[in-house]
Amino acid sequence: MKIRASDGSRLRRINLAATLRALRGEPAVGLTELAARAELSRPTVEGLVEDLLGLGWVSEVPPESGRMGRPRRLFRFRAEAGHVLGIDVGSSGARAVVCDLNGEVRGRSTVRAEASFGREKRLAGMRSAAHEALSYAGVPAAHVMAVCVGTTGVVTATGTVRLCVSLPDWTGLDLAAEAGRDFDAPVLVENDCNLAALAERWVGVAQHADDVVFVLSGTRTGAGMLIRGELHRGGRGAAGEIGALPLVGWHRAPSHLAAFPGLPPSAPAGEVAGLVFAAARSGDPAARWAVEQFAHDLAEGIAALVLSVDPDLVVLGGGVSRSADVLMEPLRRHLDPLCLEPPALAISGLGDQAVVTGAVRHALNHVDARLYDVDAPLPASSRPGP
């Protein structure tokens, strides 16, 4: 077999990726240990590190003090060499988080919105949250390597909201293009439930599960799925939209809470569930009955997903997760008889940060794919070192 000139270049790119992986998320390390981690020779790694220094992905740290003889050279991955931006935009407003390439939060912002806001006001709030988070982090928009926006609704692979029931004027919106006006970086758009599922596996209760169903329930109910640890969107981005099927109860579940006679006449839609669960917690019979019916309808949709996917774990998030002490017992009671085997069920601890955290993870995954793509040149960092 003849060896082409390009083969050596590709091998070097493979070795660069291996060296980056060995440095990523670790403290400063010397060349000998780095070579062992990357499973490469020390001379090879020494040359690769010089390349990475020039591209701005690695920096040399001061030598250790108190050591006899020639101090060894120490290197670290420059997580500050690039940043990602995660955004969660929905009916109640927009959240934005800026992270470095190790996933450490460097800035965040929240801009509130009213349910009555139209498309333009909502987009303005999204932009405001993004720019406030970047300003707090001290990161120019030009140094953002990837942006991910999470939204309610069915989203196409190109970032258009194909259908959005809770925000009707969102339907047909090219959200990727709208967000992309402010950034040269790639802009990803993903369904909010899908992103919440990613967040749970990254830093939440599903870190040790491969097949996960995340159910987001509040003023509406939706689901996202991970299969073998990977996001499952389906062919047209509509996987998990079990609530569209009238035979399951997700579409009517909120009506049981809204019918609670103890609600104030002007209670905002976003506060109804909390008020009803609080009343049920205090022993109000009508509230407890409303929660019972809500749990029954919620269980129908969850059971349909459990029987289809057979997940390792079902995670319940959204507004109702704050009332697990009231909801879990009736939910379990209605869910288990509908399944061949009672599923493992957990409550999300990420609260209202689940979607934006998943957006950050999705953006980081995109950057990682670029850094470790051995068929493309390794790009220079967005923020070169000194």
Disulfide bonds with the S-S distance in Angstrom:
none
